């Protein structure tokens, strides 16, 4: 049986894509197990992890379309998915830390930096594909995220990117709705000190999309990961279901706007995987790191997934093969007709559709800066 090799993006003629737009959405810490298998049969019946069963009574193990209907009823039929390891499809993180900051660095820059090994609140010394698109190709880029460290990951002091994250008010738009959201955000109790409720990230992003219509929009949602860390499997599943509903609303909005309709690629992924079984709520270092304690071995932290939908994406469904997290950066650029890897040779190669599945060409050389 023939399988497309993932994310073809018309590399036969990259300049033909120069007018396209791209929207990237990351769902922090969402496991491939739930994405492709639905509710975990062991975790969903555990009183230790499910305190409010009424929140998730409609989710059945083995029925992922109940948990993520848009992903499985629309993306899987009209686009591509990758990362279901039970079906010979894998996407792998290469940074050894396997936590959020290094994961976003790898996702957005295209390579793992061995000097970035934690979630330390420091500016990223590396340039991301978003910064490259904005500064070198004059693309209008906007970023909305729930985690307050996103401005550091994208180094806004250097990049000048518009990044609205954490509990920041949206000051780039002036309307009654934005004013209301800014006030409501301050009045709404937050479950996490460093992560605002995703609903505000979503609403700010949609409002900016409608009014400013950027060439590239990145939306980073965060609540699922934090509910997982708190060992609340019910709230974790609920967050994933809400993520999927937002993806559906986002896609409808894109198709309702002439500037985006039938010329926008939607890319979806995550920053890291999670442990399995009783370690599902944890993630992190699985390889020995110089100067660090021996790893606790949270198996599965390196396992993530991809999804893509758009006019240049084949309706291939789940694709088989072995892929890398770092390939997304060059893939995003290829959606716009640009060769990111020519400018950043450390980045992993863009994903291609036109060949049989094969192991993605290796990761790019590591960063050479003198970071922390």
Buried (B, 14 or more C-beta within 10 A) or exposed (E): EEBBBBBBBBBEEBEEBEEBBBBBBBBBBBBBBBBBBBBBEBBBEEEEBBEEEEBBEEBBBEEBBBBBBBBBEBBBEBBBBBBBBEEEBBBBBBBBBBBBBBBBBBBBBBBBBBBBBBBEEBBBBBBBBBBBBBBEBEBBBBBBBBBBBBBBBBBBEEBEBBBBBBBBBBEEBEEEEBEEBBEEBEEEEBEBEBBBBBBBBBBBBBBBBEEEBBBBBBBBBBBBBBBBBBBBBBBBBBBBBBBBBBBBEBBEBBEEEEEBEEBBBBBBBBBBBBBBEEBBBBBBBBEEEEEEEEBEEBBBBBBBBBBBBBEBBBEBBBBBBBBBBBBBBBBBBBBBBBEBBEBBEBBBBBBBBEEEBEEBEEBBEBBEEEBE
